[in-house]
């Protein structure tokens, strides 16, 4: 029996108003609205930040599972598949904003990228906040919530933009993760171009050499740059993107292993199966059967 299900996609910040580019809700209100039932795994085509004052449950992002707990910030990048499973009612805020919201408030995408809080795929662990950091970020979120629900507040979008930037900077500075140091702007530009190329061509190009050639740099230099930015080699980064895509196709579609293999650029299904098992520890058919992650 197949356990695949269609992937639910939220394209707009607001379910009925496509013109809205920012939203903030109290997690306890979302819990009550859904009668405590979790949403199905779904994808947002915008940025999502969960700020938990109290929580008990699980947070799943691209088939990686993390505890949903108090005094944490959770970051979900556009395109990632995630699901929140609450064992009891959470207290906190769910904040969503689009790339156009950032552009309107003169917040460049490079700013978001340099924070290294929103990750496209791979490991997306929560950020645990100290009492002080929690109080400050909670204050910013409270202000955002009040302003967002005052439609006649002058310069409302600008105020929200300033507050979200302050909140993200605070989270970045509170981050206790061993994040790579930032490179000079030229390195950041190359890395961003590399990420864009991977997202566009991962199903066709599987080698570091192919991306380095498009960026007019050597594979060794690309490896060093990606290692500094992410802690993993360019090859690992590329393969992580392919694995996430494979998991999505295995779980959310009824495509056969053979069809998925060819869709992801493998010349033979056996090559895809070996690649997937080497990266995940299980065969594609076992992953699909066991619904690992969700």
C-alpha angles and dihedrals in degrees: 000000000000117000096191118130133187114266112248111222128195108200099172132053090229121043095223105022114061091183093068113096101178134048139170128187135173111251091223090058091051090050092052092045091054093041088239093301117133121237116246117262105287144168128238119205089207139054119285128195123184116196110190122198089172127005142151120185143057136302118201122195122177091338094310116117126214131174115262101223145152126286095021139125119216121198124200119183124213111280097024119126114229144163133194116212113188122197088193137001114301124218117212143063138297110207123188130181137165134227089253089057089055092048092049089055095045093248106143120220086236088067091058092044094051092053089062091207098115109058122191096219142333120053114011105173122178121254113239111217128210120232090262095047091045091053093049096045090045089053091053090048092049090052091049092050093051094046094044091056093051103080093186095051106129115243088004096160092048091050091049091048092052092048096048089050091051091048093050093047089051090051091048092053091045092051111123093184119113093252121177117256117256120262127220116281093264091057091047091052093051091047092050090049089050091052091050091050092049092051090049101041109024091114091055107030118052102164134079090228093063093055094042090054091053090050093046093236134109121267089240092056091047090051092051092047095049091044091054093048100042110012091242133089122258089251091053090048092052093046092049089057092050092048093052090050090048092051091050092051093046094049104033102037138049094229116136122243088254093053092047092048092055092042090056094049102259115144093212131028089227090060090053093048092050091047093049095046092047091053100040106023093239135079118252091249091053092049091052093046096047097039091223113200102015 
